Amino acid sequence: MSYLEQLIIEQQSLLRMVIFITLLMLFLSLERYWPRRKVAAGSDKKRRLYNLGLLTINIIAVRILIPLALFQAAMFANSNNIGLFNLLGLPLWVNLLFSILLFDLLIYLQHVAFHKFAILWRIHRIHHTDLQFDVTTGVRFHPFEILLSMLYKLLAVVLFGPAAIAIILYEVLLNAFALFTHSNLGLPARLEVLIRRIVVTPDMHRVHHSVIKVETDSNYGNIFSFWDKLFLTYRSQPEQGHENMQIGLLEYRLPEQLKIAGLLVLPFKKE
């Protein structure tokens, strides 16, 4: 293991936190000056605070209930020759490439499952109750979803044996794209078209947050856009256009339904 790899692994928690906070602040600033959709000034301060409050709850829940980090599981698998990639003895650069592609595919499939299975949708729908679409929407998840996702990824680490540095890099990319793809950032049209050939853009993912079900059931990708195209879940544009499309779920639009307490008990409520 090189000195750089060792340094990243040792400081991965601090590194991820710094990158996440930096990007959060960056996108909050960018979407204020170059918004894709107009938002009335001061109209959604509480909503943003609720989203950031859920983020705090999720961080605490994961630290308490699943103290084993993904990179620690990867290091254990690497040391004990566990998992497909370790058994194949892949070079580090191949391990990195395959790990990022594989885990992004697995998270794509997880996202589809959270929409298609009723019991999982009850947990995931909290993410779709946001009536606006901005960078804080990217951290609006129920603790149960975060915990299930973590267990799912831990199983994948054991089965496939990605390098510890690969799983750290993927987690950084996943969090970065969660912020980017949910940001209310207006990209130049030509640049947006060019970027989405490879990765998910805010315009592409915004379609997924439409109240129209066929649009909600599309564009599940997290980092790479080609999974949706490959599995025929890609939708280029919303039916009503980005400026006029309605965000959220039709059945959850009242302020009292969308406070933190209401969101936390949402999985236990009937449809």
ROPA-568795 format. One record per residue: residue number from 1; residue in three letters; x, z, y of N, C-alpha, C in turn. Coordinates in steps of 0.2 Angstrom, whole numbers, plus 5000, padded with zeros to 4 digits. Example, Ala and Ser with C-alpha at 12.3 -4.5 7.8 and 13.67 -1.06 7.14 Angstrom:
# ROPA-568795
   num   residu   n.xx   n.zz   n.yy   ca.xx   ca.zz   ca.yy   c.xx   c.zz   c.yy
     1      ala   5066   5039   4972    5062    5039    4978   5066   5039   4984
     2      ser   5064   5035   4989    5068    5036    4995   5064   5039   5000
# end
This chain:
# ROPA-568795
   num   residu   n.xx   n.zz   n.yy   ca.xx   ca.zz   ca.yy   c.xx   c.zz   c.yy
     1      met   5004   5000   4994    5000    5000    5000   5004   5000   5006
     2      ser   5003   4995   5011    5007    4995    5017   5005   5001   5022
     3      tyr   5010   5002   5027    5009    5007    5031   5002   5006   5035
     4      leu   5001   5000   5037    4995    4998    5041   4989   5000   5037
     5      glu   4988   4998   5030    4983    5000    5026   4982   5008   5026
     6      gln   4987   5011   5025    4987    5018    5024   4985   5022   5030
     7      leu   4987   5019   5036    4985    5022    5043   4977   5021   5044
     8      ile   4975   5015   5042    4968    5013    5043   4963   5018   5038
     9      ile   4966   5018   5032    4962    5023    5027   4962   5030   5030
    10      glu   4968   5032   5032    4968    5039    5034   4964   5041   5041
    11      gln   4963   5036   5045    4960    5036    5051   4953   5032   5051
    12      gln   4951   5031   5046    4945    5026    5045   4939   5029   5049
    13      ser   4938   5036   5048    4932    5039    5051   4932   5038   5059
    14      leu   4938   5040   5062    4939    5039    5069   4939   5032   5071
    15      leu   4942   5028   5067    4942    5021    5069   4934   5018   5069
    16      arg   4931   5019   5064    4924    5017    5064   4920   5020   5070
    17      met   4920   5026   5071    4917    5029    5077   4918   5026   5083
    18      val   4925   5025   5085    4927    5022    5091   4924   5015   5092
    19      ile   4925   5011   5086    4922    5004    5087   4915   5004   5088
    20      phe   4911   5008   5084    4904    5009    5085   4902   5010   5092
    21      ile   4904   5016   5095    4903    5018    5101   4904   5013   5106
    22      thr   4910   5010   5106    4912    5005    5110   4908   4999   5110
    23      leu   4906   4996   5105    4901    4991    5104   4894   4993   5106
    24      leu   4892   4999   5105    4885    5001    5107   4885   5001   5115
    25      met   4890   5003   5118    4891    5003    5125   4891   4996   5128
    26      leu   4895   4992   5125    4896    4985    5127   4890   4981   5127
    27      phe   4886   4982   5121    4880    4978    5121   4874   4981   5125
    28      leu   4874   4987   5126    4869    4990    5131   4871   4987   5138
    29      ser   4877   4986   5140    4879    4984    5146   4877   4976   5147
    30      leu   4879   4973   5142    4878    4965    5142   4871   4963   5142
    31      glu   4867   4967   5138    4859    4965    5138   4856   4967   5144
    32      arg   4859   4971   5148    4856    4973    5155   4857   4968   5160
    33      tyr   4863   4964   5159    4864    4959    5164   4863   4952   5162
    34      trp   4863   4951   5155    4861    4945    5153   4856   4945   5147
    35      pro   4850   4948   5149    4844    4949    5144   4841   4942   5141
    36      arg   4840   4942   5135    4836    4936    5132   4829   4937   5134
    37      arg   4826   4943   5134    4819    4944    5135   4818   4949   5141
    38      lys   4814   4948   5145    4813    4953    5151   4810   4959   5149
    39      val   4813   4965   5151    4810    4972    5149   4809   4975   5156
    40      ala   4803   4978   5157    4802    4982    5163   4807   4988   5164
    41      ala   4810   4988   5170    4815    4994    5171   4812   5000   5170
    42      gly   4816   5004   5166    4814    5011    5164   4808   5012   5160
    43      ser   4805   5006   5157    4799    5006    5153   4800   5009   5146
    44      asp   4807   5009   5144    4808    5011    5137   4813   5016   5135
    45      lys   4814   5021   5140    4820    5026    5140   4818   5030   5134
    46      lys   4812   5032   5133    4810    5037    5127   4811   5033   5121
    47      arg   4809   5027   5120    4810    5023    5114   4818   5023   5112
    48      arg   4822   5022   5117    4829    5021    5115   4832   5028   5113
    49      leu   4829   5033   5116    4831    5040    5114   4829   5042   5107
    50      tyr   4823   5040   5106    4820    5041    5099   4825   5037   5094
    51      asn   4827   5031   5095    4831    5027    5091   4838   5031   5090
    52      leu   4841   5033   5095    4847    5036    5095   4847   5043   5092
    53      gly   4841   5046   5092    4839    5052    5089   4839   5051   5081
    54      leu   4836   5046   5079    4836    5044    5072   4843   5043   5069
    55      leu   4847   5040   5073    4854    5039    5071   4858   5045   5070
    56      thr   4857   5050   5075    4860    5057    5074   4858   5060   5067
    57      ile   4851   5060   5066    4848    5063    5060   4851   5060   5054
    58      asn   4852   5053   5054    4854    5049    5048   4862   5051   5047
    59      ile   4866   5052   5052    4873    5053    5051   4873   5060   5048
    60      ile   4869   5065   5050    4870    5072    5048   4867   5072   5040
    61      ala   4862   5068   5039    4859    5068    5032   4864   5065   5027
    62      val   4867   5060   5029    4872    5057    5024   4878   5061   5023
    63      arg   4881   5064   5029    4886    5069    5028   4885   5075   5023
    64      ile   4879   5077   5024    4877    5083    5020   4875   5081   5013
    65      leu   4871   5076   5012    4868    5074    5005   4873   5070   5001
    66      ile   4877   5066   5004    4882    5061    5001   4888   5062   5004
    67      pro   4892   5067   5003    4898    5068    5006   4904   5063   5004
    68      leu   4903   5060   4998    4908    5055    4996   4907   5049   4999
    69      ala   4912   5047   5003    4912    5041    5007   4913   5035   5003
    70      leu   4911   5029   5005    4912    5023    5001   4920   5021   5000
    71      phe   4924   5022   5005    4931    5021    5004   4934   5026   4999
    72      gln   4932   5032   4998    4934    5037    4994   4932   5034   4986
    73      ala   4926   5032   4986    4924    5029    4979   4928   5023   4977
    74      ala   4930   5019   4982    4934    5013    4981   4941   5015   4979
    75      met   4944   5020   4982    4951    5023    4981   4951   5025   4974
    76      phe   4945   5029   4972    4945    5032    4965   4945   5026   4960
    77      ala   4941   5021   4961    4940    5015    4957   4947   5011   4956
    78      asn   4950   5011   4962    4956    5007    4962   4962   5011   4958
    79      ser   4962   5017   4959    4967    5022    4955   4966   5022   4948
    80      asn   4959   5021   4946    4958    5022    4939   4956   5015   4935
    81      asn   4957   5009   4939    4956    5003    4936   4949   5002   4934
    82      ile   4944   5004   4938    4937    5003    4937   4934   4998   4941
    83      gly   4930   4994   4939    4927    4989    4942   4930   4982   4941
    84      leu   4926   4977   4942    4927    4970    4940   4934   4967   4944
    85      phe   4934   4968   4950    4940    4966    4954   4946   4969   4952
    86      asn   4946   4976   4950    4952    4979    4948   4954   4977   4941
    87      leu   4949   4975   4937    4951    4973    4930   4954   4966   4930
    88      leu   4952   4962   4935    4954    4955    4936   4961   4955   4940
    89      gly   4963   4961   4943    4969    4961    4946   4970   4956   4952
    90      leu   4965   4956   4956    4965    4951    4961   4970   4953   4967
    91      pro   4973   4948   4970    4977    4949    4976   4973   4952   4981
    92      leu   4976   4956   4986    4972    4959    4991   4968   4955   4995
    93      trp   4971   4949   4997    4967    4945    5002   4961   4942   4998
    94      val   4962   4940   4992    4956    4938    4988   4951   4944   4987
    95      asn   4953   4950   4986    4949    4956    4985   4945   4957   4992
    96      leu   4948   4956   4997    4945    4957    5004   4940   4951   5005
    97      leu   4941   4945   5004    4937    4940    5005   4930   4941   5000
    98      phe   4932   4941   4994    4926    4942    4989   4922   4948   4990
    99      ser   4925   4954   4992    4922    4960    4994   4917   4959   5000
   100      ile   4919   4956   5005    4915    4955    5011   4909   4951   5009
   101      leu   4910   4945   5006    4905    4941    5004   4900   4944   4999
   102      leu   4903   4947   4994    4898    4950    4989   4894   4956   4992
   103      phe   4897   4960   4996    4893    4966    4999   4888   4963   5004
   104      asp   4890   4958   5007    4885    4955    5012   4879   4952   5008
   105      leu   4880   4949   5002    4875    4947    4998   4871   4952   4995
   106      leu   4874   4958   4993    4870    4963    4990   4866   4967   4996
   107      ile   4868   4967   5002    4864    4970    5007   4858   4965   5009
   108      tyr   4860   4959   5009    4854    4954    5010   4849   4955   5004
   109      leu   4851   4956   4998    4846    4957    4993   4842   4964   4993
   110      gln   4846   4969   4996    4843    4975    4997   4838   4975   5002
   111      his   4839   4971   5008    4834    4970    5013   4828   4967   5011
   112      val   4829   4961   5007    4823    4958    5004   4819   4963   5000
   113      ala   4822   4967   4995    4819    4972    4991   4815   4977   4995
   114      phe   4817   4979   5001    4814    4984    5005   4808   4981   5008
   115      his   4807   4974   5008    4801    4971    5011   4796   4969   5005
   116      lys   4799   4968   4999    4795    4965    4994   4791   4971   4990
   117      phe   4795   4977   4989    4792    4982    4985   4789   4987   4990
   118      ala   4782   4989   4988    4778    4993    4993   4781   5000   4994
   119      ile   4784   5003   4989    4787    5010    4990   4793   5009   4995
   120      leu   4797   5004   4994    4802    5003    4999   4800   5001   5006
   121      trp   4795   4997   5006    4793    4995    5013   4790   5001   5017
   122      arg   4787   5006   5013    4784    5012    5017   4790   5015   5020
   123      ile   4796   5015   5017    4802    5018    5021   4805   5013   5026
   124      his   4805   5007   5025    4809    5002    5029   4805   5000   5035
   125      arg   4798   5001   5035    4794    4999    5040   4795   5002   5047
   126      ile   4798   5008   5047    4800    5012    5053   4804   5007   5057
   127      his   4809   5003   5054    4813    4999    5058   4809   4994   5061
   128      his   4803   4992   5059    4799    4986    5062   4794   4989   5066
   129      thr   4794   4996   5067    4789    4998    5072   4791   4998   5079
   130      asp   4797   4997   5080    4800    4996    5087   4796   4991   5091
   131      leu   4794   4992   5097    4790    4987    5100   4794   4983   5105
   132      gln   4801   4985   5105    4805    4981    5109   4811   4979   5104
   133      phe   4815   4974   5106    4821    4972    5102   4827   4973   5106
   134      asp   4831   4978   5105    4837    4978    5108   4843   4982   5104
   135      val   4848   4983   5107    4854    4986    5102   4852   4992   5099
   136      thr   4848   4996   5102    4846    5003    5099   4841   5002   5093
   137      thr   4838   4996   5092    4834    4994    5086   4838   4994   5080
   138      gly   4845   4992   5081    4849    4992    5076   4851   4998   5072
   139      val   4849   5004   5075    4851    5010    5072   4844   5014   5070
   140      arg   4838   5010   5071    4832    5014    5070   4830   5013   5062
   141      phe   4832   5018   5058    4831    5018    5051   4829   5025   5049
   142      his   4824   5025   5044    4823    5032    5041   4828   5034   5037
   143      pro   4830   5041   5037    4835    5044    5033   4835   5042   5026
   144      phe   4829   5041   5023    4828    5039    5016   4831   5032   5015
   145      glu   4830   5028   5019    4833    5021    5018   4841   5021   5019
   146      ile   4843   5025   5023    4851    5026    5024   4854   5029   5017
   147      leu   4850   5034   5015    4853    5037    5009   4852   5032   5003
   148      leu   4847   5029   5002    4846    5024    4996   4851   5019   4997
   149      ser   4852   5016   5003    4857    5011    5004   4864   5013   5002
   150      met   4866   5020   5004    4872    5022    5002   4873   5023   4995
   151      leu   4868   5025   4991    4869    5026    4984   4869   5019   4981
   152      tyr   4866   5014   4983    4866    5007    4981   4873   5004   4982
   153      lys   4876   5006   4988    4883    5003    4989   4888   5007   4985
   154      leu   4887   5013   4984    4892    5017    4979   4892   5014   4972
   155      leu   4886   5013   4970    4885    5010    4963   4889   5003   4963
   156      ala   4888   4999   4968    4892    4993    4969   4899   4993   4969
   157      val   4902   4998   4972    4909    5000    4973   4912   5001   4966
   158      val   4908   5005   4962    4910    5007    4955   4910   5001   4950
   159      leu   4905   4997   4951    4904    4991    4947   4909   4985   4949
   160      phe   4911   4984   4955    4915    4979    4957   4922   4981   4959
   161      gly   4923   4987   4961    4930    4989    4963   4933   4986   4969
   162      pro   4930   4985   4974    4933    4982    4980   4939   4987   4982
   163      ala   4944   4984   4986    4949    4988    4989   4947   4992   4994
   164      ala   4949   4998   4995    4947    5003    5000   4947   5000   5007
   165      ile   4952   4996   5008    4953    4993    5015   4947   4988   5016
   166      ala   4945   4985   5010    4940    4980    5011   4933   4983   5012
   167      ile   4932   4989   5009    4925    4992    5010   4925   4995   5017
   168      ile   4931   4997   5020    4931    5000    5027   4930   4994   5031
   169      leu   4933   4988   5030    4932    4983    5035   4925   4980   5034
   170      tyr   4922   4980   5028    4915    4978    5028   4910   4983   5032
   171      glu   4911   4989   5031    4907    4994    5034   4907   4993   5042
   172      val   4913   4992   5044    4914    4991    5052   4910   4984   5054
   173      leu   4911   4979   5050    4908    4973    5051   4900   4973   5051
   174      leu   4898   4977   5046    4890    4978    5045   4888   4982   5051
   175      asn   4891   4987   5053    4888    4991    5059   4889   4987   5065
   176      ala   4894   4983   5066    4895    4979    5072   4890   4974   5073
   177      phe   4888   4970   5067    4883    4965    5067   4876   4968   5068
   178      ala   4875   4974   5065    4868    4978    5066   4867   4978   5074
   179      leu   4872   4980   5077    4871    4981    5085   4871   4974   5088
   180      phe   4875   4969   5086    4875    4963    5089   4868   4959   5088
   181      thr   4866   4959   5082    4860    4955    5080   4854   4958   5082
   182      his   4854   4964   5084    4848    4967    5087   4848   4967   5095
   183      ser   4854   4965   5098    4854    4966    5105   4850   4961   5108
   184      asn   4847   4963   5114    4843    4958    5118   4848   4954   5123
   185      leu   4852   4951   5120    4858    4947    5123   4856   4940   5123
   186      gly   4856   4937   5129    4855    4930    5130   4861   4926   5129
   187      leu   4862   4923   5124    4868    4918    5123   4867   4911   5125
   188      pro   4872   4908   5128    4871    4901    5130   4868   4897   5124
   189      ala   4864   4892   5125    4860    4889    5119   4865   4885   5114
   190      arg   4870   4882   5117    4874    4878    5113   4879   4883   5109
   191      leu   4881   4888   5112    4885    4893    5108   4881   4896   5103
   192      glu   4875   4898   5104    4870    4901    5099   4870   4897   5093
   193      val   4868   4890   5094    4867    4886    5089   4874   4885   5085
   194      leu   4879   4885   5088    4886    4885    5084   4887   4891   5080
   195      ile   4886   4897   5083    4888    4903    5080   4883   4904   5074
   196      arg   4877   4902   5074    4872    4904    5069   4873   4899   5063
   197      arg   4878   4894   5063    4880    4891    5057   4883   4895   5052
   198      ile   4886   4900   5055    4890    4904    5050   4888   4912   5050
   199      val   4886   4914   5056    4884    4921    5056   4877   4922   5059
   200      val   4874   4928   5058    4867    4929    5061   4868   4930   5068
   201      thr   4863   4928   5072    4863    4929    5080   4857   4933   5081
   202      pro   4857   4936   5088    4851    4939    5090   4845   4935   5089
   203      asp   4845   4929   5092    4839    4924    5091   4837   4923   5084
   204      met   4841   4923   5080    4840    4922    5073   4836   4928   5070
   205      his   4839   4934   5071    4836    4940    5068   4830   4942   5072
   206      arg   4829   4940   5078    4823    4943    5082   4817   4940   5078
   207      val   4817   4934   5075    4812    4931    5072   4809   4936   5066
   208      his   4814   4939   5063    4812    4944    5058   4808   4950   5060
   209      his   4808   4951   5067    4805    4957    5070   4798   4955   5073
   210      ser   4796   4949   5071    4789    4947    5074   4784   4950   5070
   211      val   4778   4951   5074    4772    4953    5071   4769   4949   5066
   212      ile   4771   4942   5066    4768    4937    5061   4772   4938   5055
   213      lys   4768   4939   5049    4771    4941    5043   4776   4936   5040
   214      val   4774   4930   5041    4778    4925    5038   4785   4924   5041
   215      glu   4785   4927   5048    4791    4927    5051   4795   4934   5050
   216      thr   4791   4939   5049    4794    4945    5047   4798   4944   5040
   217      asp   4795   4940   5036    4797    4939    5029   4802   4933   5029
   218      ser   4807   4933   5034    4812    4928    5034   4818   4931   5038
   219      asn   4823   4927   5038    4830    4929    5041   4832   4937   5040
   220      tyr   4833   4938   5033    4835    4944    5031   4843   4946   5032
   221      gly   4846   4941   5033    4854    4941    5033   4856   4947   5038
   222      asn   4862   4949   5036    4865    4954    5040   4871   4952   5044
   223      ile   4876   4949   5041    4882    4946    5044   4882   4938   5044
   224      phe   4882   4935   5038    4882    4928    5037   4875   4925   5036
   225      ser   4874   4920   5040    4867    4916    5040   4866   4912   5034
   226      phe   4871   4910   5030    4870    4906    5025   4866   4909   5019
   227      trp   4865   4915   5018    4861    4918    5013   4854   4916   5013
   228      asp   4851   4916   5020    4844    4915    5021   4843   4907   5019
   229      lys   4848   4903   5021    4848    4896    5020   4848   4894   5013
   230      leu   4852   4898   5009    4853    4897    5002   4847   4899   4998
   231      phe   4844   4905   5000    4838    4907    4996   4832   4905   4999
   232      leu   4832   4901   5004    4826    4898    5007   4822   4903   5011
   233      thr   4825   4908   5014    4821    4913    5018   4823   4912   5026
   234      tyr   4826   4906   5027    4828    4905    5034   4822   4902   5038
   235      arg   4821   4904   5044    4817    4902    5049   4820   4901   5056
   236      ser   4820   4895   5058    4824    4894    5064   4822   4897   5071
   237      gln   4815   4896   5072    4813    4899    5078   4806   4902   5077
   238      pro   4804   4907   5082    4797    4910    5081   4792   4905   5083
   239      glu   4786   4906   5080    4781    4901    5082   4779   4902   5089
   240      gln   4779   4907   5092    4777    4908    5099   4783   4908   5104
   241      gly   4789   4906   5102    4794    4906    5106   4797   4913   5108
   242      his   4803   4914   5109    4807    4920    5110   4804   4924   5116
   243      glu   4802   4921   5121    4800    4924    5127   4793   4927   5126
   244      asn   4789   4924   5122    4782    4926    5121   4780   4930   5115
   245      met   4785   4929   5110    4783    4932    5103   4782   4940   5104
   246      gln   4778   4942   5100    4776    4950    5099   4781   4953   5094
   247      ile   4784   4958   5096    4788    4962    5092   4785   4968   5089
   248      gly   4786   4970   5083    4784    4976    5080   4779   4975   5074
   249      leu   4775   4980   5073    4769    4979    5068   4763   4981   5071
   250      leu   4758   4977   5070    4751    4977    5073   4748   4984   5073
   251      glu   4749   4987   5067    4746    4993    5065   4749   4999   5068
   252      tyr   4755   4998   5071    4759    5004    5074   4761   5002   5081
   253      arg   4756   5004   5086    4758    5002    5093   4756   5007   5098
   254      leu   4753   5013   5096    4752    5018    5100   4758   5023   5101
   255      pro   4759   5025   5107    4764    5030    5109   4765   5036   5104
   256      glu   4759   5039   5102    4759    5045    5098   4761   5043   5091
   257      gln   4761   5037   5089    4763    5035    5082   4771   5034   5082
   258      leu   4774   5033   5088    4781    5031    5088   4786   5036   5090
   259      lys   4784   5042   5090    4788    5048    5092   4792   5049   5085
   260      ile   4798   5053   5086    4802    5054    5080   4799   5057   5075
   261      ala   4795   5062   5076    4791    5066    5071   4786   5061   5067
   262      gly   4783   5057   5071    4778    5052    5067   4782   5047   5063
   263      leu   4788   5045   5066    4792    5040    5062   4795   5043   5055
   264      leu   4797   5050   5056    4800    5053    5050   4794   5054   5044
   265      val   4788   5055   5046    4783    5056    5041   4779   5049   5039
   266      leu   4781   5044   5042    4778    5037    5041   4778   5035   5034
   267      pro   4784   5036   5030    4783    5034    5023   4778   5038   5019
   268      phe   4776   5043   5021    4771    5047    5017   4764   5046   5019
   269      lys   4763   5041   5024    4756    5039    5027   4754   5033   5023
   270      lys   4747   5033   5022    4744    5027    5019   4745   5021   5023
   271      glu   4745   5015   5020    4745    5009    5024   4739   5008   5029
# end
